[in-house]
Amino acid sequence: MTRALIADDEPHLAQYLKQQLADCWPELEIVAVARNGIEAAEQINALQPDIAFLDIQMPGLTGLEVAQGIEGGTRVVFVTAYDEYALEAFDAAAIDYLLKPLKTERLLTCLARLKGALAQPQAAETARLAEALQRLLPSAAAAPRLRFIRAGSADLMHQVAVQDVLFFHADDKYTVVKTAQAEHLIRTTITDLVAQLDPEQFWQVHRSTLINLAHLAGTRRDEMSRLFVRIKGHAQELPVSRAYVHLFKSM
């Protein structure tokens, strides 16, 4: 049986989609209904559904950010009220979407595409997902690149050269700045750091992780073909979500 998750912070819209799916695809099992992006990410990781219907504008994490963090084989359908440009980006990348308010005819078309996608290898679809996410996420501003990170600790302020940073990792309300010698906490988000750092030096590999390529030691795939990166000076490997696996194909 095909399994799906619905994520929408508006309960009546989530319930309406659930009922529409029950009418149009009775064999589809809805394993969870998430109320926000963080809950959706946790449920997808725990349940590994075949499909995730993700509202784009949710508290905690947006649907785009949730999609970035998916590491398994879950297919994504965005539920959106985005403008025409965004919809064209979805179409160009062959990723489906449902436009609010939902229409039964459009849902049936979406489900037909999903059934076809589920019967095919996921490699090509993963590349299209990566392309669409990159087109939809905010582009880096043409501003001077960060050279130093200022991080406070009690009454002491640290100035960390970005070249010394191994990686940045979002942790609850803060972002951890990891160097070979220490960890610092800042309030700057991963999204803001991506816009301010040199994209030739810093790669986002997960919705919560940004690595410094100067300290990349190598990569590894596990028995489930999930990709991990090894960082010099750091003992633990870092996971790469499927939206960013394509970055490492030439390595």
C-alpha positions as CSV (number, residue, x, y, z in Angstrom):
1,M,0.0,0.0,0.0
2,T,1.3,3.5,-0.9
3,R,1.7,5.7,2.2
4,A,1.5,9.5,2.3
5,L,1.9,12.4,4.7
6,I,0.0,15.7,4.6
7,A,1.5,18.9,6.1
8,D,-0.5,22.1,6.4
9,D,-0.8,24.6,9.3
10,E,-4.5,25.1,8.4
11,P,-6.3,22.1,9.8
12,H,-9.4,22.5,7.7
13,L,-7.3,22.5,4.5
14,A,-5.4,19.5,5.6
15,Q,-8.6,17.6,6.4
16,Y,-10.1,18.7,3.0
17,L,-7.1,17.3,1.1
18,K,-7.2,14.1,3.2
19,Q,-10.9,13.6,2.2
20,Q,-10.2,14.4,-1.4
21,L,-7.4,11.8,-1.5
22,A,-9.6,9.3,0.1
23,D,-12.2,9.8,-2.6
24,C,-9.7,9.9,-5.5
25,W,-7.2,7.2,-4.3
26,P,-8.9,5.0,-1.8
27,E,-5.9,2.7,-1.6
28,L,-3.6,5.5,-0.4
29,E,-2.9,5.4,3.3
30,I,-2.4,8.7,5.1
31,V,0.1,7.9,7.9
32,A,0.3,11.4,9.4
33,V,-1.0,14.9,9.2
34,A,1.6,17.4,10.4
35,R,0.7,20.9,11.6
36,N,3.9,22.7,10.8
37,G,7.2,22.3,9.0
38,I,9.2,21.0,12.0
39,E,6.6,18.3,12.7
40,A,6.5,17.4,9.0
41,A,10.3,16.9,8.9
42,E,10.3,14.7,12.0
43,Q,7.4,12.6,10.7
44,I,8.9,12.1,7.3
45,N,12.2,11.0,8.8
46,A,10.4,8.6,11.2
47,L,7.8,7.2,8.9
48,Q,9.5,7.4,5.5
49,P,6.2,7.8,3.5
50,D,6.1,7.3,-0.2
51,I,4.6,10.8,-0.8
52,A,4.6,14.1,1.2
53,F,2.0,16.7,0.4
54,L,3.7,19.9,1.7
55,D,2.2,23.3,2.1
56,I,4.9,25.8,1.2
57,Q,4.1,28.5,3.8
58,M,4.3,26.8,7.2
59,P,5.7,27.9,10.6
60,G,8.9,26.5,11.8
61,L,10.1,25.3,8.4
62,T,8.7,26.1,5.0
63,G,7.7,23.2,2.7
64,L,10.7,24.0,0.6
65,E,13.0,23.6,3.6
66,V,11.3,20.4,4.6
67,A,11.8,19.0,1.1
68,Q,15.5,20.0,1.3
69,G,16.0,17.8,4.3
70,I,14.3,14.6,3.0
71,E,17.0,11.9,2.9
72,G,14.8,8.9,2.0
73,G,12.7,8.1,-1.1
74,T,9.7,10.3,-0.3
75,R,8.3,12.0,-3.3
76,V,7.1,15.6,-2.8
77,V,4.0,17.4,-4.0
78,F,3.9,21.1,-3.0
79,V,0.6,22.6,-2.0
80,T,0.9,26.3,-2.8
81,A,-0.6,29.6,-3.5
82,Y,2.6,30.8,-5.3
83,D,2.5,33.1,-8.2
84,E,2.9,32.1,-11.9
85,Y,6.7,32.3,-12.0
86,A,7.0,29.7,-9.2
87,L,4.5,27.5,-10.9
88,E,6.5,27.6,-14.1
89,A,9.5,26.6,-12.1
90,F,7.7,23.5,-10.9
91,D,6.5,22.6,-14.4
92,A,10.0,23.1,-15.8
93,A,11.4,20.7,-13.2
94,A,8.6,18.2,-13.7
95,I,7.7,18.4,-9.9
96,D,4.0,18.5,-9.3
97,Y,2.1,21.0,-7.2
98,L,-1.5,21.6,-6.1
99,L,-2.7,25.1,-6.2
100,K,-5.1,26.4,-3.5
101,P,-8.0,26.2,-3.6
102,L,-7.8,22.5,-4.6
103,K,-9.7,21.3,-7.6
104,T,-10.6,17.6,-8.1
105,E,-9.6,17.5,-11.7
106,R,-6.1,18.9,-10.9
107,L,-5.7,16.4,-8.1
108,L,-6.5,13.5,-10.3
109,T,-3.8,14.7,-12.8
110,C,-1.4,15.0,-9.9
111,L,-2.2,11.5,-8.6
112,A,-1.7,10.0,-12.1
113,R,1.8,11.6,-12.3
114,L,2.6,10.3,-8.8
115,K,1.6,6.8,-9.7
116,G,3.8,6.9,-12.7
117,A,6.7,8.4,-10.7
118,L,6.4,5.7,-8.0
119,A,6.9,3.1,-10.7
120,Q,10.1,4.6,-12.0
121,P,13.7,4.9,-10.6
122,Q,14.1,8.1,-8.5
123,A,17.5,9.3,-9.7
124,A,16.1,11.6,-12.5
125,E,13.3,12.9,-10.3
126,T,15.8,13.7,-7.5
127,A,17.8,15.9,-10.0
128,R,14.7,17.7,-11.0
129,L,13.8,18.3,-7.4
130,A,17.2,19.8,-6.7
131,E,16.9,22.1,-9.7
132,A,13.4,23.3,-8.7
133,L,14.4,24.0,-5.1
134,Q,17.4,26.0,-6.2
135,R,15.2,28.1,-8.5
136,L,12.6,28.7,-5.9
137,L,14.8,29.4,-2.9
138,P,16.1,33.0,-2.4
139,S,19.2,33.7,-4.5
140,A,22.3,35.0,-3.0
141,A,22.5,38.8,-2.9
142,A,25.3,40.5,-4.8
143,A,26.8,41.9,-1.6
144,P,30.3,41.7,-0.2
145,R,31.1,38.2,1.1
146,L,31.4,37.6,4.8
147,R,35.1,37.4,6.0
148,F,34.5,37.1,9.7
149,I,31.7,35.8,12.0
150,R,31.1,37.6,15.3
151,A,30.0,35.3,18.0
152,G,29.3,36.3,21.6
153,S,29.9,34.2,24.7
154,A,28.9,35.9,28.0
155,D,30.8,39.1,28.1
156,L,33.3,38.0,25.5
157,M,33.0,38.6,21.7
158,H,34.8,36.2,19.3
159,Q,35.7,37.2,15.8
160,V,36.0,34.0,13.7
161,A,37.5,34.0,10.2
162,V,35.2,32.2,7.9
163,Q,38.1,30.3,6.4
164,D,38.6,28.6,9.8
165,V,34.9,27.5,10.0
166,L,34.5,23.8,9.3
167,F,30.7,24.0,9.0
168,F,27.6,25.8,10.3
169,H,24.7,23.8,11.7
170,A,21.3,25.1,12.8
171,D,20.5,24.0,16.4
172,D,17.1,25.0,17.8
173,K,17.2,28.8,18.1
174,Y,20.8,29.2,17.2
175,T,23.3,28.3,14.5
176,V,26.5,26.5,15.7
177,V,29.7,27.8,14.2
178,K,32.1,24.8,14.3
179,T,35.9,25.3,14.0
180,A,38.7,22.8,14.7
181,Q,39.3,24.4,18.1
182,A,35.8,25.5,19.3
183,E,32.1,25.9,18.9
184,H,30.3,29.3,18.9
185,L,26.6,30.2,18.7
186,I,25.1,32.9,16.5
187,R,21.6,33.9,15.7
188,T,22.1,34.2,12.0
189,T,20.1,31.6,10.1
190,I,21.5,29.1,7.5
191,T,19.5,30.9,4.8
192,D,21.0,34.2,5.7
193,L,24.5,32.7,5.8
194,V,24.0,31.1,2.3
195,A,23.3,34.6,1.0
196,Q,26.4,36.2,2.6
197,L,29.1,33.5,2.1
198,D,31.0,32.7,-1.1
199,P,29.1,29.9,-2.8
200,E,32.4,28.6,-4.3
201,Q,33.6,27.9,-0.8
202,F,30.5,27.1,1.2
203,W,27.9,24.5,0.1
204,Q,24.6,23.9,1.8
205,V,24.3,20.1,2.1
206,H,21.1,20.0,4.3
207,R,18.5,22.4,5.3
208,S,20.4,22.8,8.6
209,T,24.0,22.4,7.5
210,L,26.5,24.5,5.5
211,I,30.0,23.1,5.0
212,N,33.3,24.7,4.1
213,L,34.7,22.9,1.1
214,A,38.3,23.8,2.2
215,H,37.8,21.3,5.0
216,L,36.0,18.5,3.1
217,A,37.8,15.2,3.6
218,G,35.6,13.0,1.5
219,T,32.2,11.4,1.1
220,R,30.7,8.0,1.9
221,R,27.5,6.2,0.9
222,D,25.8,3.7,3.3
223,E,24.0,0.5,2.5
224,M,20.8,2.5,1.7
225,S,22.8,4.8,-0.7
226,R,22.5,7.8,1.6
227,L,25.4,10.2,1.2
228,F,27.5,11.6,4.0
229,V,30.4,14.0,4.1
230,R,33.6,13.8,6.2
231,I,35.1,17.0,7.5
232,K,38.7,17.4,8.5
233,G,39.0,18.0,12.2
234,H,35.5,16.7,13.0
235,A,34.9,13.1,14.0
236,Q,31.3,12.7,13.0
237,E,30.0,12.5,9.4
238,L,27.4,14.9,8.2
239,P,24.3,13.8,6.2
240,V,23.7,15.2,2.7
241,S,20.0,15.5,1.9
242,R,18.9,14.3,-1.5
243,A,18.3,17.9,-2.8
244,Y,22.1,18.4,-2.6
245,V,23.5,15.0,-3.7
246,H,24.0,16.3,-7.2
247,L,26.7,18.7,-6.0
248,F,29.0,15.8,-5.3
249,K,28.6,13.9,-8.6
250,S,31.9,15.2,-10.0
251,M,33.8,14.2,-6.9
